[in-house]
């Protein structure tokens, strides 16, 4: 009996009251989804703004500085290669000169003799220190050491003026310059790498935002489809209610239901705002398509809808 009472108390879905309840339900669900649509659009605009700011700041603060140090490193590497080429050339020249000296039978031109003289002097000095000699023997050894030292000095004087000595000095200078270049390269490369790392952090953040934007756009499309579906149901039931209302009361062209007047035009103010945002997004999508850039799902849908 209670079930029958409840059934009787509930208005029929096709009655004027039942249709009115459906209208209120569809309007509420549609408006709630429209509110979410606006939130999604605002969220997308915020993401775009953050991406633009990140790219602008990274370009000014990181990319320019990284490129500046990269250019200096490039120039310094060219200088390094130039010095390495000079060093290789000097080493080849020194090797050729040494080969010529080994062929020379004149001991005075064989500069390895300096080492031999130094060893002889060391041996004689060791004899004086370790052996028990009389004064005559010791003086004789000292005289011999003096003679060897003079010969060594003569050889060294010749070596200073020789081609081998000159090339050795050149090699030494080139190596000093190369070491300085390597030190500078390390410093400048570290600076460049530091700015590159910061730049990479920005790019990683931008990629995260782009992924977030893609998901938001997909949610926006699904939300918009749901809102459109509720709006279609809303209009359908509105028409049904209008038909029922005509059957109940004579048609008066100059008078419309107050509730219908308030809801007329699918909340015109909100609809106009959404339409304006849609047109802006469509213009952006068309520009991207013209430039050959990749379109996201929402942009592609906008273009397809505009052609229908």
C-alpha positions as CSV (number, residue, x, y, z in Angstrom):
1,X,0.0,0.0,0.0
2,X,2.9,2.3,0.9
3,X,4.5,1.6,-2.5
4,X,1.3,2.6,-4.2
5,X,1.2,5.8,-2.2
6,X,4.8,6.7,-3.0
7,X,4.2,5.9,-6.7
8,X,1.1,8.1,-6.7
9,X,2.9,11.0,-4.9
10,X,5.8,11.0,-7.4
11,X,5.0,13.0,-10.6
12,X,5.1,11.3,-13.9
13,X,8.2,12.0,-16.0
14,X,6.1,13.3,-18.8
15,X,3.9,15.4,-16.6
16,X,4.5,19.2,-16.5
17,X,5.9,18.9,-12.9
18,X,8.0,15.8,-13.9
19,X,9.4,17.7,-16.9
20,X,10.1,20.7,-14.7
21,X,12.1,18.5,-12.3
22,X,14.1,17.1,-15.2
23,X,14.8,20.6,-16.5
24,X,16.1,21.7,-13.2
25,X,18.3,18.5,-12.9
26,X,19.7,18.9,-16.4
27,X,20.3,22.6,-16.0
28,X,22.1,22.0,-12.7
29,X,24.4,19.3,-14.1
30,X,25.0,21.3,-17.3
31,X,25.9,24.5,-15.4
32,X,28.2,22.6,-13.1
33,X,30.0,21.1,-16.1
34,X,30.2,24.6,-17.7
35,X,31.8,25.8,-14.5
36,X,34.4,23.0,-14.7
37,X,34.9,23.9,-18.4
38,X,35.8,27.5,-17.5
39,X,38.1,26.2,-14.8
40,X,39.8,23.9,-17.3
41,X,40.3,26.8,-19.8
42,X,41.7,29.0,-17.0
43,X,44.0,26.2,-16.0
44,X,45.2,25.9,-19.6
45,X,45.9,29.6,-19.8
46,X,47.8,29.5,-16.6
47,X,49.9,26.6,-17.9
48,X,50.6,28.5,-21.1
49,X,51.7,31.6,-19.2
50,X,54.0,29.5,-16.9
51,X,55.6,27.8,-20.0
52,X,56.1,31.2,-21.7
53,X,57.7,32.7,-18.6
54,X,60.0,29.7,-18.1
55,X,61.2,29.8,-21.7
56,X,61.7,33.6,-21.6
57,X,63.6,33.5,-18.3
58,X,65.7,30.5,-19.4
59,X,66.6,32.3,-22.7
60,X,67.8,35.4,-20.9
61,X,69.4,33.9,-17.9
62,X,70.7,30.5,-19.0
63,X,70.7,30.0,-22.8
64,X,72.5,33.2,-23.7
65,X,75.2,32.7,-21.0
66,X,75.6,29.0,-21.9
67,X,76.0,29.9,-25.6
68,X,78.5,32.7,-24.7
69,X,80.8,30.3,-22.8
70,X,80.4,27.6,-25.5
71,X,81.6,30.1,-28.1
72,X,84.7,30.9,-25.9
73,X,85.3,27.2,-25.4
74,X,85.1,26.7,-29.1
75,X,87.7,29.4,-29.8
76,X,90.0,28.1,-27.1
77,X,89.8,24.5,-28.5
78,X,90.9,25.9,-31.9
79,X,93.8,27.5,-30.2
80,X,94.6,24.3,-28.3
81,X,94.6,22.4,-31.6
82,X,96.9,25.0,-33.1
83,X,99.4,24.6,-30.2
84,X,99.2,20.8,-30.4
85,X,100.0,21.0,-34.0
86,X,103.0,23.2,-33.3
87,X,104.1,20.7,-30.5
88,X,103.9,17.7,-32.8
89,X,105.9,19.6,-35.4
90,X,108.6,20.5,-32.8
91,X,108.8,16.9,-31.6
92,X,109.3,15.6,-35.1
93,X,112.0,18.2,-35.7
94,X,113.8,17.3,-32.5
95,X,113.6,13.6,-33.4
96,X,115.2,14.3,-36.8
97,X,118.0,16.4,-35.2
98,X,118.8,13.7,-32.6
99,X,119.0,11.2,-35.4
100,X,121.6,13.4,-37.2
101,X,123.6,13.8,-34.1
102,X,123.8,10.0,-33.5
103,X,125.3,9.7,-37.0
104,X,128.0,12.3,-36.3
105,X,131.3,10.6,-35.3
106,X,132.7,13.7,-33.7
107,X,132.2,13.4,-29.9
108,X,132.0,17.1,-29.5
109,X,128.8,17.1,-31.5
110,X,127.4,14.2,-29.5
111,X,125.6,15.9,-26.6
112,X,125.0,12.7,-24.7
113,X,128.7,13.2,-23.8
114,X,127.6,15.7,-21.2
115,X,126.0,12.9,-19.3
116,X,129.1,10.7,-19.6
117,X,131.2,13.5,-18.2
118,X,128.9,14.1,-15.3
119,X,129.1,10.3,-14.4
120,X,132.9,10.5,-14.6
121,X,132.9,13.5,-12.2
122,X,130.6,11.7,-9.8
123,X,132.8,8.6,-9.8
124,X,136.0,10.6,-9.1
125,X,134.2,12.5,-6.3
126,X,133.2,9.1,-4.8
127,X,136.8,7.9,-4.9
128,X,137.9,10.9,-2.9
129,X,135.1,10.3,-0.3
130,X,135.5,6.6,0.0
131,X,139.1,5.7,-0.5
132,X,142.2,6.6,1.5
133,X,144.4,8.7,-0.7
134,X,147.6,10.6,-0.1
135,X,147.8,14.3,-0.9
136,X,149.3,13.8,-4.4
137,X,146.7,11.3,-5.5
138,X,143.9,13.5,-4.2
139,X,145.2,16.6,-5.9
140,X,145.6,14.7,-9.2
141,X,141.9,13.6,-9.0
142,X,140.8,17.1,-8.2
143,X,142.7,18.4,-11.2
144,X,141.0,15.7,-13.4
145,X,137.5,16.8,-12.0
146,X,138.4,20.4,-12.9
147,X,139.3,19.4,-16.5
148,X,136.1,17.4,-16.9
149,X,134.1,20.3,-15.6
150,X,135.6,22.6,-18.2
151,X,134.8,20.2,-21.0
152,X,131.3,19.9,-19.7
153,X,130.9,23.7,-19.7
154,X,132.2,23.8,-23.3
155,X,129.7,21.2,-24.4
156,X,126.9,23.0,-22.6
157,X,127.9,26.3,-24.3
158,X,127.7,24.5,-27.6
159,X,124.4,23.0,-26.7
160,X,122.9,26.4,-25.8
161,X,123.7,27.6,-29.3
162,X,122.6,24.4,-31.0
163,X,119.4,23.6,-32.9
164,X,118.4,20.9,-30.4
165,X,118.6,23.4,-27.5
166,X,116.5,25.9,-29.4
167,X,113.8,23.3,-30.3
168,X,113.8,22.1,-26.7
169,X,113.1,25.6,-25.5
170,X,110.3,26.0,-28.0
171,X,108.8,22.7,-26.9
172,X,108.9,23.8,-23.3
173,X,107.1,27.1,-24.1
174,X,104.5,25.4,-26.2
175,X,103.8,22.9,-23.3
176,X,103.5,25.7,-20.8
177,X,100.9,27.5,-23.1
178,X,99.0,24.2,-23.6
179,X,98.8,23.6,-19.9
180,X,97.3,27.1,-19.4
181,X,94.8,26.4,-22.2
182,X,93.8,23.1,-20.6
183,X,93.2,24.9,-17.2
184,X,91.1,27.6,-18.9
185,X,89.2,25.1,-20.9
186,X,88.2,23.3,-17.7
187,X,87.0,26.5,-16.1
188,X,85.0,27.7,-19.1
189,X,83.6,24.2,-19.8
190,X,82.4,24.0,-16.2
191,X,80.6,27.3,-16.5
192,X,79.0,26.3,-19.8
193,X,77.9,23.0,-18.3
194,X,76.5,24.7,-15.2
195,X,74.2,26.9,-17.3
196,X,73.3,23.9,-19.5
197,X,72.2,22.0,-16.5
198,X,70.0,24.8,-15.3
199,X,68.6,25.1,-18.8
200,X,67.9,21.4,-18.8
201,X,66.0,21.7,-15.6
202,X,63.8,24.4,-17.2
203,X,63.1,22.2,-20.2
204,X,62.2,19.2,-17.9
205,X,59.7,21.5,-16.1
206,X,58.3,22.7,-19.5
207,X,57.8,19.1,-20.6
208,X,56.0,18.3,-17.4
209,X,53.7,21.3,-17.9
210,X,53.1,20.2,-21.5
211,X,52.1,16.8,-20.4
212,X,49.8,18.3,-17.8
213,X,48.3,20.6,-20.5
214,X,47.7,17.6,-22.7
215,X,45.8,15.8,-19.9
216,X,43.8,18.9,-19.1
217,X,42.8,19.4,-22.7
218,X,41.6,15.8,-22.9
219,X,39.6,16.4,-19.6
220,X,38.2,19.6,-21.1
221,X,37.0,17.8,-24.2
222,X,35.3,15.1,-22.2
223,X,33.8,17.7,-19.9
224,X,32.5,19.8,-22.8
225,X,30.9,16.7,-24.5
226,X,29.1,15.9,-21.2
227,X,27.9,19.5,-20.9
228,X,26.7,19.5,-24.5
229,X,24.8,16.2,-23.9
230,X,23.1,17.6,-20.8
231,X,22.3,20.8,-22.8
232,X,20.7,18.7,-25.5
233,X,18.6,16.9,-23.0
234,X,17.7,20.2,-21.4
235,X,16.5,21.6,-24.7
236,X,14.6,18.4,-25.5
237,X,12.7,18.5,-22.1
238,X,12.1,22.2,-22.5
239,X,10.4,21.5,-25.8
240,X,8.4,18.7,-24.2
241,X,7.3,21.0,-21.3
242,X,6.3,23.7,-23.8
243,X,4.1,21.2,-25.6
244,X,2.5,20.1,-22.4
245,X,2.0,23.7,-21.3
246,X,0.2,24.5,-24.6
247,X,-2.2,21.7,-24.0
248,X,-2.9,22.9,-20.5
249,X,-3.4,26.7,-21.3
250,X,-4.2,28.8,-24.3
251,X,-1.2,30.0,-26.2
252,X,-0.3,33.6,-25.4
253,X,2.3,35.0,-27.8
254,X,3.1,38.0,-25.6
255,X,3.6,36.0,-22.4
256,X,6.3,33.5,-21.7
257,X,6.9,31.6,-18.5
258,X,9.1,33.5,-16.1
259,X,11.4,30.6,-15.5
260,X,11.8,30.1,-19.3
261,X,12.7,33.7,-19.7
262,X,15.4,33.4,-17.1
263,X,16.9,30.3,-18.6
264,X,16.4,31.3,-22.2
265,X,19.4,31.1,-24.5
266,X,21.4,28.6,-22.5
267,X,22.5,31.1,-20.0
268,X,23.4,33.6,-22.7
269,X,26.1,35.4,-20.8
270,X,28.1,32.3,-20.0
271,X,27.5,30.9,-23.5
272,X,28.8,34.1,-25.1
273,X,31.9,33.9,-22.9
274,X,32.6,30.3,-23.8
275,X,32.0,31.0,-27.5
276,X,34.5,33.8,-27.4
277,X,37.1,31.6,-25.7
278,X,36.4,28.9,-28.3
279,X,36.9,31.3,-31.2
280,X,40.2,32.5,-29.7
281,X,41.4,28.9,-29.3
282,X,40.2,28.1,-32.9
283,X,42.2,31.1,-34.3
284,X,45.3,29.9,-32.5
285,X,44.8,26.4,-33.8
286,X,44.4,27.6,-37.3
287,X,47.7,29.6,-37.0
288,X,49.5,26.5,-35.8
289,X,48.1,24.4,-38.6
290,X,49.1,27.0,-41.2
291,X,52.7,27.1,-39.7
292,X,52.9,23.3,-39.9
293,X,53.0,22.8,-36.1
294,X,51.5,19.8,-34.3
295,X,47.9,20.3,-33.1
296,X,46.7,18.8,-29.8
297,X,43.4,16.9,-29.7
298,X,41.3,19.8,-28.6
299,X,42.6,22.1,-31.3
300,X,42.0,19.4,-34.0
301,X,38.5,19.0,-32.7
302,X,37.8,22.8,-32.9
303,X,39.0,22.9,-36.5
304,X,36.9,19.9,-37.5
305,X,33.8,21.4,-35.8
306,X,34.4,24.8,-37.6
307,X,34.3,23.0,-41.0
308,X,31.0,21.3,-40.4
